[in-house]
Amino acid sequence: MRKQTINEKRKCPKCGKKENQVNAGYNRSGTQRCECKICKHKYTLNAKTREYTEEVKKEAMKIYYSGVSGRGVGKLLKMSKANVYNWIKKTESEGMDK
């Protein structure tokens, strides 16, 4: 049986209760999951973001516009080529709006 304690850091994002929040394993990235015993909602504590920084995006655009293909940029920076192509589309559409 899981231990039910009141922890100030744990608060259910759905119902807002702090009591009856228990551990419910880990997600794929290794972050602690919790479950609210009141509303049965499962949530992640301190979820990791998977967003690239602006510096990485600018570096990718710089490499791409210097003549390297989107696939090549993805290989150089060890990221998905789809990310690079999405950033290219976004910068080109922003350039057209101006």
MOPAC internal coordinates of N, CA, C and O (Angstrom, degrees):
PM7 1SCF
backbone

  N    0.0000 0     0.00 0     0.00 0    0    0    0
  C    1.4486 1     0.00 0     0.00 0    1    0    0
  C    1.5219 1   109.24 1     0.00 0    2    1    0
  O    1.2310 1   120.80 1   -38.01 1    3    2    1
  N    1.3275 1   116.07 1   141.99 1    3    2    1
  C    1.4547 1   121.09 1  -178.19 1    5    3    2
  C    1.5215 1   111.33 1   -79.62 1    6    5    3
  O    1.2310 1   121.22 1   -35.96 1    7    6    5
  N    1.3003 1   115.27 1   144.04 1    7    6    5
  C    1.4599 1   121.28 1  -179.47 1    9    7    6
  C    1.5294 1   109.94 1   -79.46 1   10    9    7
  O    1.2310 1   120.14 1   -52.88 1   11   10    9
  N    1.3160 1   117.33 1   127.12 1   11   10    9
  C    1.4542 1   122.16 1  -179.93 1   13   11   10
  C    1.5214 1   109.50 1  -102.65 1   14   13   11
  O    1.2310 1   120.95 1   -68.67 1   15   14   13
  N    1.3057 1   115.78 1   111.33 1   15   14   13
  C    1.4622 1   120.61 1   179.25 1   17   15   14
  C    1.5241 1   109.28 1  -130.16 1   18   17   15
  O    1.2310 1   121.13 1   -16.79 1   19   18   17
  N    1.3146 1   115.43 1   163.21 1   19   18   17
  C    1.4615 1   120.50 1   175.56 1   21   19   18
  C    1.5179 1   107.58 1   -97.14 1   22   21   19
  O    1.2310 1   120.79 1   -62.60 1   23   22   21
  N    1.3135 1   116.10 1   117.40 1   23   22   21
  C    1.4535 1   122.40 1   179.02 1   25   23   22
  C    1.5241 1   106.87 1  -119.17 1   26   25   23
  O    1.2310 1   120.29 1   -51.91 1   27   26   25
  N    1.3210 1   117.05 1   128.09 1   27   26   25
  C    1.4621 1   121.19 1  -175.73 1   29   27   26
  C    1.5275 1   112.51 1   -64.25 1   30   29   27
  O    1.2310 1   119.81 1   151.82 1   31   30   29
  N    1.3428 1   117.97 1   -28.18 1   31   30   29
  C    1.4572 1   120.72 1  -179.43 1   33   31   30
  C    1.5234 1   112.16 1   -74.57 1   34   33   31
  O    1.2310 1   120.31 1   154.12 1   35   34   33
  N    1.3181 1   117.02 1   -25.88 1   35   34   33
  C    1.4539 1   120.80 1  -176.21 1   37   35   34
  C    1.5202 1   110.65 1   -92.51 1   38   37   35
  O    1.2310 1   121.81 1   -58.96 1   39   38   37
  N    1.3080 1   114.14 1   121.04 1   39   38   37
  C    1.4592 1   120.53 1   177.29 1   41   39   38
  C    1.5196 1   106.79 1  -143.46 1   42   41   39
  O    1.2310 1   120.67 1   -52.42 1   43   42   41
  N    1.3074 1   116.33 1   127.58 1   43   42   41
  C    1.4595 1   120.94 1  -178.26 1   45   43   42
  C    1.5282 1   109.70 1   -65.45 1   46   45   43
  O    1.2310 1   119.79 1   -54.70 1   47   46   45
  N    1.3461 1   118.01 1   125.30 1   47   46   45
  C    1.4646 1   119.40 1   179.56 1   49   47   46
  C    1.5254 1   112.69 1   -71.59 1   50   49   47
  O    1.2310 1   120.12 1   162.65 1   51   50   49
  N    1.3199 1   117.38 1   -17.35 1   51   50   49
  C    1.4630 1   120.65 1  -178.07 1   53   51   50
  C    1.5321 1   112.16 1   -87.11 1   54   53   51
  O    1.2310 1   120.55 1   127.50 1   55   54   53
  N    1.3435 1   116.56 1   -52.50 1   55   54   53
  C    1.4678 1   119.35 1  -175.58 1   57   55   54
  C    1.5295 1   112.91 1  -105.41 1   58   57   55
  O    1.2310 1   119.45 1   164.51 1   59   58   57
  N    1.3344 1   118.65 1   -15.49 1   59   58   57
  C    1.4599 1   122.03 1   176.05 1   61   59   58
  C    1.5221 1   115.38 1    83.85 1   62   61   59
  O    1.2310 1   119.50 1  -174.00 1   63   62   61
  N    1.3241 1   118.57 1     6.00 1   63   62   61
  C    1.4673 1   121.54 1  -178.23 1   65   63   62
  C    1.5232 1   110.40 1   -80.33 1   66   65   63
  O    1.2310 1   120.69 1   -32.85 1   67   66   65
  N    1.3325 1   116.28 1   147.15 1   67   66   65
  C    1.4644 1   121.58 1   176.69 1   69   67   66
  C    1.5170 1   112.14 1  -102.86 1   70   69   67
  O    1.2310 1   119.93 1   161.51 1   71   70   69
  N    1.3111 1   117.74 1   -18.49 1   71   70   69
  C    1.4599 1   120.49 1  -179.77 1   73   71   70
  C    1.5362 1   109.86 1   -91.28 1   74   73   71
  O    1.2310 1   121.57 1   -23.51 1   75   74   73
  N    1.3287 1   114.60 1   156.49 1   75   74   73
  C    1.4702 1   123.33 1   179.42 1   77   75   74
  C    1.5227 1   112.93 1    62.65 1   78   77   75
  O    1.2310 1   120.00 1  -139.02 1   79   78   77
  N    1.3281 1   117.60 1    40.98 1   79   78   77
  C    1.4628 1   123.51 1   174.19 1   81   79   78
  C    1.5274 1   107.26 1  -103.97 1   82   81   79
  O    1.2310 1   120.16 1   -60.78 1   83   82   81
  N    1.3329 1   117.31 1   119.22 1   83   82   81
  C    1.4617 1   121.01 1  -174.86 1   85   83   82
  C    1.5303 1   110.73 1  -122.08 1   86   85   83
  O    1.2310 1   120.98 1   -21.54 1   87   86   85
  N    1.3340 1   115.74 1   158.46 1   87   86   85
  C    1.4562 1   121.11 1   175.48 1   89   87   86
  C    1.5217 1   109.60 1   -66.51 1   90   89   87
  O    1.2310 1   121.05 1   -39.43 1   91   90   89
  N    1.3369 1   115.59 1   140.57 1   91   90   89
  C    1.4582 1   120.60 1   179.90 1   93   91   90
  C    1.5217 1   110.53 1  -133.39 1   94   93   91
  O    1.2310 1   120.30 1  -142.24 1   95   94   93
  N    1.3282 1   117.03 1    37.76 1   95   94   93
  C    1.4624 1   121.02 1   177.56 1   97   95   94
  C    1.5209 1   112.23 1    90.46 1   98   97   95
  O    1.2310 1   121.65 1    20.00 1   99   98   97
  N    1.3351 1   114.45 1  -160.00 1   99   98   97
  C    1.4561 1   122.19 1  -177.54 1  101   99   98
  C    1.5187 1   109.35 1  -129.72 1  102  101   99
  O    1.2310 1   120.27 1   -28.94 1  103  102  101
  N    1.3430 1   117.09 1   151.06 1  103  102  101
  C    1.4560 1   119.78 1   174.72 1  105  103  102
  C    1.5242 1   109.64 1   -86.00 1  106  105  103
  O    1.2310 1   120.19 1     3.23 1  107  106  105
  N    1.3369 1   117.24 1  -176.77 1  107  106  105
  C    1.4628 1   120.51 1  -174.40 1  109  107  106
  C    1.5173 1   113.52 1   -63.28 1  110  109  107
  O    1.2310 1   120.08 1   150.74 1  111  110  109
  N    1.3242 1   117.45 1   -29.26 1  111  110  109
  C    1.4655 1   119.36 1  -179.36 1  113  111  110
  C    1.5229 1   112.39 1   -86.05 1  114  113  111
  O    1.2310 1   120.04 1   178.54 1  115  114  113
  N    1.3444 1   117.52 1    -1.46 1  115  114  113
  C    1.4482 1   120.95 1   175.92 1  117  115  114
  C    1.5176 1   114.73 1    93.75 1  118  117  115
  O    1.2310 1   120.03 1  -169.77 1  119  118  117
  N    1.3285 1   117.54 1    10.23 1  119  118  117
  C    1.4532 1   121.86 1  -179.56 1  121  119  118
  C    1.5308 1   110.06 1   -87.87 1  122  121  119
  O    1.2310 1   120.51 1   -37.73 1  123  122  121
  N    1.3224 1   116.64 1   142.27 1  123  122  121
  C    1.4611 1   122.29 1  -177.66 1  125  123  122
  C    1.5269 1   112.02 1   -63.20 1  126  125  123
  O    1.2310 1   120.45 1   -47.97 1  127  126  125
  N    1.3237 1   116.75 1   132.03 1  127  126  125
  C    1.4673 1   123.19 1   173.62 1  129  127  126
  C    1.5218 1   108.09 1  -102.37 1  130  129  127
  O    1.2310 1   120.38 1   -29.99 1  131  130  129
  N    1.3203 1   116.87 1   150.01 1  131  130  129
  C    1.4600 1   122.63 1   178.08 1  133  131  130
  C    1.5161 1   109.13 1  -131.20 1  134  133  131
  O    1.2310 1   121.61 1   -19.98 1  135  134  133
  N    1.3282 1   114.52 1   160.02 1  135  134  133
  C    1.4496 1   120.01 1   177.65 1  137  135  134
  C    1.5260 1   108.89 1  -132.41 1  138  137  135
  O    1.2310 1   121.04 1   -44.15 1  139  138  137
  N    1.3125 1   115.62 1   135.85 1  139  138  137
  C    1.4557 1   121.57 1   174.98 1  141  139  138
  C    1.5212 1   106.99 1   -86.47 1  142  141  139
  O    1.2310 1   120.41 1   -59.81 1  143  142  141
  N    1.3265 1   116.83 1   120.19 1  143  142  141
  C    1.4630 1   120.46 1  -178.37 1  145  143  142
  C    1.5277 1   111.63 1   -74.57 1  146  145  143
  O    1.2310 1   120.13 1   165.78 1  147  146  145
  N    1.3202 1   117.36 1   -14.22 1  147  146  145
  C    1.4605 1   121.03 1  -179.39 1  149  147  146
  C    1.5310 1   111.09 1   -81.21 1  150  149  147
  O    1.2310 1   120.57 1   126.67 1  151  150  149
  N    1.3549 1   116.51 1   -53.33 1  151  150  149
  C    1.4725 1   119.93 1  -176.93 1  153  151  150
  C    1.5305 1   112.81 1  -106.07 1  154  153  151
  O    1.2310 1   119.86 1   179.93 1  155  154  153
  N    1.3577 1   117.87 1    -0.07 1  155  154  153
  C    1.4675 1   124.01 1   178.57 1  157  155  154
  C    1.5334 1   113.76 1    64.86 1  158  157  155
  O    1.2310 1   119.93 1  -160.47 1  159  158  157
  N    1.3336 1   117.74 1    19.53 1  159  158  157
  C    1.4606 1   121.84 1   178.71 1  161  159  158
  C    1.5242 1   110.06 1   -82.12 1  162  161  159
  O    1.2310 1   120.24 1   -46.50 1  163  162  161
  N    1.3378 1   117.15 1   133.50 1  163  162  161
  C    1.4636 1   121.71 1   176.30 1  165  163  162
  C    1.5202 1   108.56 1  -102.81 1  166  165  163
  O    1.2310 1   120.58 1   -41.26 1  167  166  165
  N    1.3364 1   116.49 1   138.74 1  167  166  165
  C    1.4477 1   121.84 1  -178.06 1  169  167  166
  C    1.5221 1   109.72 1  -147.93 1  170  169  167
  O    1.2310 1   120.71 1   -14.60 1  171  170  169
  N    1.3280 1   116.24 1   165.40 1  171  170  169
  C    1.4572 1   122.97 1  -177.39 1  173  171  170
  C    1.5241 1   110.09 1  -106.66 1  174  173  171
  O    1.2310 1   120.71 1   -46.44 1  175  174  173
  N    1.3225 1   116.25 1   133.56 1  175  174  173
  C    1.4572 1   121.41 1   173.31 1  177  175  174
  C    1.5223 1   108.57 1   -82.49 1  178  177  175
  O    1.2310 1   119.95 1   -46.04 1  179  178  177
  N    1.3141 1   117.70 1   133.96 1  179  178  177
  C    1.4714 1   123.12 1   176.10 1  181  179  178
  C    1.5221 1   111.74 1    48.34 1  182  181  179
  O    1.2310 1   120.46 1  -120.78 1  183  182  181
  N    1.3141 1   116.73 1    59.22 1  183  182  181
  C    1.4595 1   121.36 1  -178.78 1  185  183  182
  C    1.5225 1   110.69 1   -61.02 1  186  185  183
  O    1.2310 1   120.64 1   -39.94 1  187  186  185
  N    1.3204 1   116.38 1   140.06 1  187  186  185
  C    1.4535 1   121.39 1   179.29 1  189  187  186
  C    1.5210 1   109.53 1   -81.86 1  190  189  187
  O    1.2310 1   120.71 1   -42.50 1  191  190  189
  N    1.3212 1   116.25 1   137.50 1  191  190  189
  C    1.4560 1   119.71 1   176.30 1  193  191  190
  C    1.5161 1   108.57 1   -88.82 1  194  193  191
  O    1.2310 1   120.99 1   -30.66 1  195  194  193
  N    1.2987 1   115.71 1   149.34 1  195  194  193
  C    1.4562 1   120.44 1  -177.85 1  197  195  194
  C    1.5186 1   110.14 1  -118.99 1  198  197  195
  O    1.2310 1   121.15 1  -143.48 1  199  198  197
  N    1.3054 1   115.40 1    36.52 1  199  198  197
  C    1.4452 1   120.71 1  -175.93 1  201  199  198
  C    1.5204 1   109.99 1  -100.22 1  202  201  199
  O    1.2310 1   120.86 1   -39.65 1  203  202  201
  N    1.3408 1   115.95 1   140.35 1  203  202  201
  C    1.4564 1   120.42 1   176.63 1  205  203  202
  C    1.5265 1   109.19 1   -80.80 1  206  205  203
  O    1.2310 1   120.98 1   -31.44 1  207  206  205
  N    1.3139 1   115.74 1   148.56 1  207  206  205
  C    1.4622 1   120.61 1   179.44 1  209  207  206
  C    1.5228 1   110.26 1   -74.77 1  210  209  207
  O    1.2310 1   120.91 1   -16.92 1  211  210  209
  N    1.3224 1   115.86 1   163.08 1  211  210  209
  C    1.4626 1   121.13 1   178.97 1  213  211  210
  C    1.5305 1   111.18 1   -62.80 1  214  213  211
  O    1.2310 1   120.38 1   146.48 1  215  214  213
  N    1.3368 1   116.87 1   -33.52 1  215  214  213
  C    1.4673 1   119.97 1   179.45 1  217  215  214
  C    1.5298 1   111.02 1   -63.17 1  218  217  215
  O    1.2310 1   120.52 1   138.93 1  219  218  217
  N    1.3342 1   116.61 1   -41.07 1  219  218  217
  C    1.4645 1   120.88 1   179.55 1  221  219  218
  C    1.5232 1   109.73 1   -66.33 1  222  221  219
  O    1.2310 1   120.32 1   138.02 1  223  222  221
  N    1.3265 1   117.00 1   -41.98 1  223  222  221
  C    1.4672 1   120.65 1   179.05 1  225  223  222
  C    1.5268 1   111.08 1   -62.75 1  226  225  223
  O    1.2310 1   120.93 1   136.44 1  227  226  225
  N    1.3445 1   115.82 1   -43.56 1  227  226  225
  C    1.4659 1   119.58 1   179.52 1  229  227  226
  C    1.5210 1   111.21 1   -65.14 1  230  229  227
  O    1.2310 1   120.51 1   140.76 1  231  230  229
  N    1.3207 1   116.62 1   -39.24 1  231  230  229
  C    1.4716 1   120.84 1   177.96 1  233  231  230
  C    1.5267 1   110.34 1   -63.07 1  234  233  231
  O    1.2310 1   120.43 1   137.35 1  235  234  233
  N    1.3310 1   116.78 1   -42.65 1  235  234  233
  C    1.4628 1   120.92 1   179.12 1  237  235  234
  C    1.5227 1   110.51 1   -63.20 1  238  237  235
  O    1.2310 1   120.00 1   137.28 1  239  238  237
  N    1.3235 1   117.61 1   -42.72 1  239  238  237
  C    1.4698 1   121.03 1   179.13 1  241  239  238
  C    1.5222 1   110.95 1   -65.39 1  242  241  239
  O    1.2310 1   120.65 1   140.94 1  243  242  241
  N    1.3224 1   116.37 1   -39.06 1  243  242  241
  C    1.4664 1   121.34 1   179.35 1  245  243  242
  C    1.5317 1   109.97 1   -62.38 1  246  245  243
  O    1.2310 1   120.83 1   134.96 1  247  246  245
  N    1.3259 1   116.01 1   -45.04 1  247  246  245
  C    1.4668 1   120.20 1   179.68 1  249  247  246
  C    1.5263 1   110.17 1   -65.47 1  250  249  247
  O    1.2310 1   120.48 1   137.28 1  251  250  249
  N    1.3378 1   116.68 1   -42.72 1  251  250  249
  C    1.4648 1   120.73 1  -178.17 1  253  251  250
  C    1.5246 1   111.06 1   -62.79 1  254  253  251
  O    1.2310 1   120.34 1   133.09 1  255  254  253
  N    1.3219 1   116.96 1   -46.91 1  255  254  253
  C    1.4578 1   120.26 1  -177.71 1  257  255  254
  C    1.5216 1   112.83 1   -74.92 1  258  257  255
  O    1.2310 1   119.79 1   171.27 1  259  258  257
  N    1.3320 1   118.00 1    -8.73 1  259  258  257
  C    1.4646 1   120.16 1   173.69 1  261  259  258
  C    1.5260 1   111.59 1   -85.43 1  262  261  259
  O    1.2310 1   119.99 1   176.10 1  263  262  261
  N    1.3475 1   117.62 1    -3.90 1  263  262  261
  C    1.4534 1   120.29 1   172.92 1  265  263  262
  C    1.5125 1   115.88 1   121.78 1  266  265  263
  O    1.2310 1   119.19 1   177.08 1  267  266  265
  N    1.3098 1   119.16 1    -2.92 1  267  266  265
  C    1.4644 1   122.12 1   179.49 1  269  267  266
  C    1.5305 1   108.30 1   -84.60 1  270  269  267
  O    1.2310 1   120.33 1   -37.66 1  271  270  269
  N    1.3179 1   116.97 1   142.34 1  271  270  269
  C    1.4669 1   120.38 1   179.37 1  273  271  270
  C    1.5249 1   110.94 1   -68.26 1  274  273  271
  O    1.2310 1   120.89 1   -17.28 1  275  274  273
  N    1.3250 1   115.91 1   162.72 1  275  274  273
  C    1.4614 1   120.58 1   177.96 1  277  275  274
  C    1.5109 1   111.69 1   -61.00 1  278  277  275
  O    1.2310 1   120.78 1   141.84 1  279  278  277
  N    1.3284 1   116.12 1   -38.16 1  279  278  277
  C    1.4622 1   120.68 1   177.48 1  281  279  278
  C    1.5292 1   110.58 1   -65.14 1  282  281  279
  O    1.2310 1   120.70 1   139.65 1  283  282  281
  N    1.3390 1   116.27 1   -40.35 1  283  282  281
  C    1.4576 1   120.98 1   178.62 1  285  283  282
  C    1.5196 1   112.32 1   -64.80 1  286  285  283
  O    1.2310 1   120.82 1   140.76 1  287  286  285
  N    1.3320 1   116.03 1   -39.24 1  287  286  285
  C    1.4665 1   120.43 1   177.70 1  289  287  286
  C    1.5197 1   109.32 1   -63.03 1  290  289  287
  O    1.2310 1   120.44 1   137.41 1  291  290  289
  N    1.3361 1   116.77 1   -42.59 1  291  290  289
  C    1.4585 1   121.05 1   178.39 1  293  291  290
  C    1.5138 1   112.05 1   -59.32 1  294  293  291
  O    1.2310 1   121.02 1   137.89 1  295  294  293
  N    1.3358 1   115.66 1   -42.11 1  295  294  293
  C    1.4713 1   119.48 1   178.86 1  297  295  294
  C    1.5219 1   111.67 1   -67.73 1  298  297  295
  O    1.2310 1   120.36 1   138.42 1  299  298  297
  N    1.3292 1   116.91 1   -41.58 1  299  298  297
  C    1.4665 1   120.32 1  -179.39 1  301  299  298
  C    1.5236 1   112.40 1   -62.89 1  302  301  299
  O    1.2310 1   120.87 1   137.60 1  303  302  301
  N    1.3198 1   115.94 1   -42.40 1  303  302  301
  C    1.4635 1   120.23 1  -175.81 1  305  303  302
  C    1.5322 1   112.78 1   -96.25 1  306  305  303
  O    1.2310 1   120.54 1  -174.75 1  307  306  305
  N    1.3433 1   116.58 1     5.25 1  307  306  305
  C    1.4729 1   122.54 1   177.91 1  309  307  306
  C    1.5304 1   111.17 1    55.40 1  310  309  307
  O    1.2310 1   121.32 1  -125.49 1  311  310  309
  N    1.3365 1   115.08 1    54.51 1  311  310  309
  C    1.4562 1   121.14 1   177.83 1  313  311  310
  C    1.5206 1   108.46 1  -141.96 1  314  313  311
  O    1.2310 1   120.93 1    -7.72 1  315  314  313
  N    1.2983 1   115.83 1   172.28 1  315  314  313
  C    1.4499 1   121.07 1  -179.74 1  317  315  314
  C    1.5213 1   110.53 1   -71.77 1  318  317  315
  O    1.2310 1   120.89 1   -40.75 1  319  318  317
  N    1.3298 1   115.91 1   139.25 1  319  318  317
  C    1.4662 1   119.43 1   177.44 1  321  319  318
  C    1.5232 1   110.81 1   -66.04 1  322  321  319
  O    1.2310 1   120.49 1   154.89 1  323  322  321
  N    1.3367 1   116.67 1   -25.11 1  323  322  321
  C    1.4632 1   120.38 1   178.33 1  325  323  322
  C    1.5319 1   110.79 1   -63.40 1  326  325  323
  O    1.2310 1   120.10 1   143.35 1  327  326  325
  N    1.3186 1   117.42 1   -36.65 1  327  326  325
  C    1.4651 1   120.49 1   175.92 1  329  327  326
  C    1.5174 1   110.38 1   -59.29 1  330  329  327
  O    1.2310 1   120.95 1   133.38 1  331  330  329
  N    1.3084 1   115.80 1   -46.62 1  331  330  329
  C    1.4628 1   121.06 1  -177.76 1  333  331  330
  C    1.5234 1   109.81 1   -62.62 1  334  333  331
  O    1.2310 1   120.08 1   133.16 1  335  334  333
  N    1.3314 1   117.45 1   -46.84 1  335  334  333
  C    1.4605 1   120.98 1  -178.99 1  337  335  334
  C    1.5264 1   111.37 1   -64.32 1  338  337  335
  O    1.2310 1   119.87 1   143.38 1  339  338  337
  N    1.3228 1   117.84 1   -36.62 1  339  338  337
  C    1.4706 1   120.45 1   177.08 1  341  339  338
  C    1.5206 1   111.01 1   -65.68 1  342  341  339
  O    1.2310 1   120.01 1   139.60 1  343  342  341
  N    1.3293 1   117.59 1   -40.40 1  343  342  341
  C    1.4592 1   120.74 1   177.81 1  345  343  342
  C    1.5157 1   110.88 1   -65.52 1  346  345  343
  O    1.2310 1   120.10 1   142.22 1  347  346  345
  N    1.3351 1   117.42 1   -37.78 1  347  346  345
  C    1.4638 1   121.67 1   178.49 1  349  347  346
  C    1.5257 1   109.50 1   -62.54 1  350  349  347
  O    1.2310 1   120.52 1   131.75 1  351  350  349
  N    1.3294 1   116.62 1   -48.25 1  351  350  349
  C    1.4683 1   120.80 1   179.10 1  353  351  350
  C    1.5205 1   110.99 1   -58.64 1  354  353  351
  O    1.2310 1   120.71 1   138.20 1  355  354  353
  N    1.3222 1   116.24 1   -41.80 1  355  354  353
  C    1.4600 1   120.81 1  -178.14 1  357  355  354
  C    1.5304 1   111.05 1   -65.43 1  358  357  355
  O    1.2310 1   120.23 1   135.70 1  359  358  357
  N    1.3255 1   117.17 1   -44.30 1  359  358  357
  C    1.4653 1   119.79 1  -179.09 1  361  359  358
  C    1.5223 1   111.01 1   -68.69 1  362  361  359
  O    1.2310 1   120.18 1   144.44 1  363  362  361
  N    1.3421 1   117.27 1   -35.56 1  363  362  361
  C    1.4639 1   119.54 1   179.29 1  365  363  362
  C    1.5217 1   111.16 1   -70.39 1  366  365  363
  O    1.2310 1   120.13 1   142.11 1  367  366  365
  N    1.3447 1   117.36 1   -37.89 1  367  366  365
  C    1.4689 1   119.58 1   178.68 1  369  367  366
  C    1.5272 1   110.83 1   -70.22 1  370  369  367
  O    1.2310 1   119.76 1   146.64 1  371  370  369
  N    1.3190 1   118.07 1   -33.36 1  371  370  369
  C    1.4666 1   121.07 1   175.96 1  373  371  370
  C    1.5107 1   110.58 1   -68.19 1  374  373  371
  O    1.2310 1   120.67 1   145.02 1  375  374  373
  N    1.3419 1   116.33 1   -34.98 1  375  374  373
  C    1.4636 1   120.62 1   178.51 1  377  375  374
  C    1.5117 1   111.81 1   -68.15 1  378  377  375
  O    1.2310 1   119.91 1   147.31 1  379  378  377
  N    1.3326 1   117.78 1   -32.69 1  379  378  377
  C    1.4701 1   121.78 1   179.10 1  381  379  378
  C    1.5173 1   111.99 1   -73.98 1  382  381  379
  O    1.2310 1   120.67 1   148.54 1  383  382  381
  N    1.3419 1   116.33 1   -31.46 1  383  382  381
  C    1.4661 1   120.56 1  -178.49 1  385  383  382
  C    1.5203 1   111.73 1   -68.52 1  386  385  383
  O    1.2310 1   120.06 1   152.75 1  387  386  385
  N    1.3201 1   117.50 1   -27.25 1  387  386  385
  C    1.4718 1   121.18 1  -174.49 1  389  387  386
  C    1.5025 1   111.50 1   -78.18 1  390  389  387
  O    1.2310 1   120.10 1   180.00 1  391  390  389

